[in-house]
Amino acid sequence: MPRALVWFRRDLRVADNTALHHACQFADEGVVGVFVASEKQWKQHHDAAVKVDFWLQNLAQLSAKLEKLNIPLLLVNSDTYADCPAAILKVMQTHDCHALFANREYETYEVRRDRAVRESLHEQGLTTQLFHDRVIVPPRDIQTKDGRFYSVYTPYRRVWDSVMRDYLEVRETPGKQKTTGIKPSKVPSNWDEFEQVDESISDLWPAGEKEAERRLLDFLSEVEGYGTGRDVPSIQGTSRLSPYLAAGVISPRQCVTAMLAAHPAAIEKDSGVGVWISELTWRDFYTHVLWGFPRVSQDRPFKEKTDQVDWRLDQQDLLAWKSGMTGYPIVDAGMRQLNQTGWMHNRLRMVTAMFLTKNLLVDWREGEKYFMEKLVDGDLAANNGGWQWSASTGTDSVPYFRIFNPFSQSKRFDPDGLFIKQYCPELKSVPATQLHDVNKFAKAASGLDYPSYIVDYKEGRERALAAFKAIR
Ligand SMILES: Cc1cc2nc3c(=O)[nH]c(=O)nc-3n(C[C@H](O)[C@H](O)[C@H](O)COP(=O)(O)OP(=O)(O)OC[C@H]3O[C@@H](n4cnc5c(N)ncnc54)[C@H](O)[C@@H]3O)c2cc1C
């Protein structure tokens, strides 16, 4: 009689969980859950303390929910992915499980890990079933006419739009399973390898499926204003669901089906609903790119020629950028938001990433790494996609000569300087008219406890243009 093991990874939920759903259908002798903590590997991947703490808080909630379904959640340690096959095999043998169920991960190391686990189980006569679950349309299901992966968003989006509804089936939440007599593991209060996260940050991201659903519900009633509000960092114009989507506390299918049910007539591309769904399409697209072009997850640019750019590795500039001390108010406010909350508004992710890679000409990989070390929603596909877009090295990236002017950006998206002043309180006395002008601002800020420009705007821009023009 079969018993199933469900390996939870970045799918920390009970609702609409494809692997869990299939495991419960398969097993008539009970279902066991497992989470493998690979702290050393997470460190190597630059996972943020705030993110792995968020996983931990969600694991506690998941364990309690699973217990109500008679599914014990076990926590096992495996320092690195190399130890995973032995760790999983041991759980399966100890608890008499016949088949492993898990939702696919698409990053190179995770794919290799899963292959090794599958092979080791196969040798013992045990089966593995992997499911597409993290995105709406699985990466391989959208291909160009000649069978390649898309490298440009717009044609990808066209196909995505035409097939998306075929992938929206939300899985039923399983009912009570047969009891196993296995005790769930105690979920620890913190990880050994990671520093404790300040409550002022973790309180911003309460764990649990209920919280994710609440955020989604709240957002459903505000989505009309998303088309314009999403670019204004001083208001809550976006869903703030990214940590929940990244950890799989809610699925993208749940998001889109709820949105379409609430606003059945509003799917046009320029409506708030349409624009929001297109952001989830970007999420799918970057996973498609990661799967189709694995080099992007191996520190290499999508546009291989751009590796010839003579990137700088100026530690002083990098440090000033990281700590929000560049002298450019909107850049500093964005970086301070990241450092203080574990999250940054999308507009500012673009502004700060472009500032680092163009105005400072610092290697995009340094910025990508720092974001991963700080973001509660850090996701290799979306982060790499965003960085390579900003650095003009990626699939669909901004042309190298279209460099954001930080002052025009703040004038447009933070006209009253509300966001800037929230994160740079030393600029409170500077009138908005002087915040958005490179010359007036330098004068207005000269007596304040705020750094002067670490790079001259024009010189930095010219240096970046020259570096890209030098590529052969
Ligand atoms: C340099 C850079 C780095 C980024 N790093 C990450 C990252 O590590 N993790 C991450 O989830 N997003 C990343 N993004 C994308 C985007 O900034 C965040 O998803 C968004 O700010 C999250 O806020 P929200 O949940 O309120 O989004 P909403 O605007 O409400 O969007 C809904 C969801 O769509 C997805 N999404 C939105 N925009 C994008 C996008 N441009 N690319 C891919 N998915 C998107 C997210 O899952 C988001 O939660 C990055 C963008 C840039 C420019």
Ligand as a Chemical Component Dictionary entry (heavy atoms), coordinates in Angstrom:
data_LIG
# 
_chem_comp.id                   LIG 
_chem_comp.type                 NON-POLYMER 
_chem_comp.pdbx_formal_charge   0 
_chem_comp.three_letter_code    LIG 
# 
loop_
_chem_comp_atom.comp_id 
_chem_comp_atom.atom_id 
_chem_comp_atom.alt_atom_id 
_chem_comp_atom.type_symbol 
_chem_comp_atom.charge 
_chem_comp_atom.model_Cartn_x 
_chem_comp_atom.model_Cartn_y 
_chem_comp_atom.model_Cartn_z 
_chem_comp_atom.pdbx_ordinal 
LIG C1  C1  C 0 16.689 45.030 -10.561 1  
LIG C2  C2  C 0 15.406 44.312 -10.231 2  
LIG C3  C3  C 0 15.435 43.227 -9.361  3  
LIG C4  C4  C 0 14.241 42.537 -9.044  4  
LIG N1  N1  N 0 14.300 41.455 -8.209  5  
LIG C5  C5  C 0 13.177 40.747 -7.938  6  
LIG C6  C6  C 0 13.218 39.609 -7.096  7  
LIG O1  O1  O 0 14.270 39.202 -6.610  8  
LIG N2  N2  N 0 12.039 38.980 -6.821  9  
LIG C7  C7  C 0 10.844 39.390 -7.348  10 
LIG O2  O2  O 0 9.797  38.776 -7.063  11 
LIG N3  N3  N 0 10.789 40.445 -8.170  12 
LIG C8  C8  C 0 11.912 41.147 -8.482  13 
LIG N4  N4  N 0 11.832 42.244 -9.301  14 
LIG C9  C9  C 0 10.547 42.579 -9.929  15 
LIG C10 C10 C 0 9.661  43.573 -9.148  16 
LIG O3  O3  O 0 10.411 44.684 -8.760  17 
LIG C11 C11 C 0 8.999  42.967 -7.912  18 
LIG O4  O4  O 0 8.393  41.742 -8.248  19 
LIG C12 C12 C 0 7.908  43.899 -7.389  20 
LIG O5  O5  O 0 8.479  45.126 -7.006  21 
LIG C13 C13 C 0 7.213  43.251 -6.217  22 
LIG O6  O6  O 0 6.257  44.094 -5.663  23 
LIG P1  P1  P 0 4.709  43.703 -5.664  24 
LIG O7  O7  O 0 4.531  42.339 -5.130  25 
LIG O8  O8  O 0 3.983  44.803 -4.996  26 
LIG O9  O9  O 0 4.423  43.663 -7.211  27 
LIG P2  P2  P 0 3.097  43.894 -8.085  28 
LIG O10 O10 O 0 3.346  45.117 -8.891  29 
LIG O11 O11 O 0 1.875  43.822 -7.298  30 
LIG O12 O12 O 0 3.182  42.665 -9.105  31 
LIG C14 C14 C 0 2.604  41.381 -8.809  32 
LIG C15 C15 C 0 3.637  40.303 -8.886  33 
LIG O13 O13 O 0 4.164  40.183 -10.211 34 
LIG C16 C16 C 0 5.542  39.807 -10.151 35 
LIG N5  N5  N 0 6.327  40.864 -10.791 36 
LIG C17 C17 C 0 6.058  42.179 -10.793 37 
LIG N6  N6  N 0 6.972  42.838 -11.531 38 
LIG C18 C18 C 0 7.821  41.924 -12.003 39 
LIG C19 C19 C 0 8.984  41.976 -12.821 40 
LIG N7  N7  N 0 9.438  43.119 -13.346 41 
LIG N8  N8  N 0 9.642  40.831 -13.076 42 
LIG C20 C20 C 0 9.207  39.652 -12.582 43 
LIG N9  N9  N 0 8.112  39.539 -11.799 44 
LIG C21 C21 C 0 7.434  40.650 -11.516 45 
LIG C22 C22 C 0 5.910  39.674 -8.679  46 
LIG O14 O14 O 0 5.787  38.318 -8.307  47 
LIG C23 C23 C 0 4.851  40.534 -8.001  48 
LIG O15 O15 O 0 4.590  40.167 -6.673  49 
LIG C24 C24 C 0 13.020 42.956 -9.636  50 
LIG C25 C25 C 0 13.011 44.044 -10.506 51 
LIG C26 C26 C 0 14.184 44.707 -10.794 52 
LIG C27 C27 C 0 14.140 45.876 -11.737 53 
# 
loop_
_chem_comp_bond.comp_id 
_chem_comp_bond.atom_id_1 
_chem_comp_bond.atom_id_2 
_chem_comp_bond.value_order 
_chem_comp_bond.pdbx_ordinal 
LIG C1  C2  SING 1  
LIG C2  C3  SING 2  
LIG C2  C26 DOUB 3  
LIG C3  C4  DOUB 4  
LIG C4  N1  SING 5  
LIG C4  C24 SING 6  
LIG N1  C5  DOUB 7  
LIG C5  C6  SING 8  
LIG C5  C8  SING 9  
LIG C6  O1  DOUB 10 
LIG C6  N2  SING 11 
LIG N2  C7  SING 12 
LIG C7  O2  DOUB 13 
LIG C7  N3  SING 14 
LIG N3  C8  DOUB 15 
LIG C8  N4  SING 16 
LIG N4  C9  SING 17 
LIG N4  C24 SING 18 
LIG C9  C10 SING 19 
LIG C10 O3  SING 20 
LIG C10 C11 SING 21 
LIG C11 O4  SING 22 
LIG C11 C12 SING 23 
LIG C12 O5  SING 24 
LIG C12 C13 SING 25 
LIG C13 O6  SING 26 
LIG O6  P1  SING 27 
LIG P1  O7  DOUB 28 
LIG P1  O8  SING 29 
LIG P1  O9  SING 30 
LIG O9  P2  SING 31 
LIG P2  O10 DOUB 32 
LIG P2  O11 SING 33 
LIG P2  O12 SING 34 
LIG O12 C14 SING 35 
LIG C14 C15 SING 36 
LIG C15 O13 SING 37 
LIG C15 C23 SING 38 
LIG O13 C16 SING 39 
LIG C16 N5  SING 40 
LIG C16 C22 SING 41 
LIG N5  C17 SING 42 
LIG N5  C21 SING 43 
LIG C17 N6  DOUB 44 
LIG N6  C18 SING 45 
LIG C18 C19 SING 46 
LIG C18 C21 DOUB 47 
LIG C19 N7  SING 48 
LIG C19 N8  DOUB 49 
LIG N8  C20 SING 50 
LIG C20 N9  DOUB 51 
LIG N9  C21 SING 52 
LIG C22 O14 SING 53 
LIG C22 C23 SING 54 
LIG C23 O15 SING 55 
LIG C24 C25 DOUB 56 
LIG C25 C26 SING 57 
LIG C26 C27 SING 58 
# 
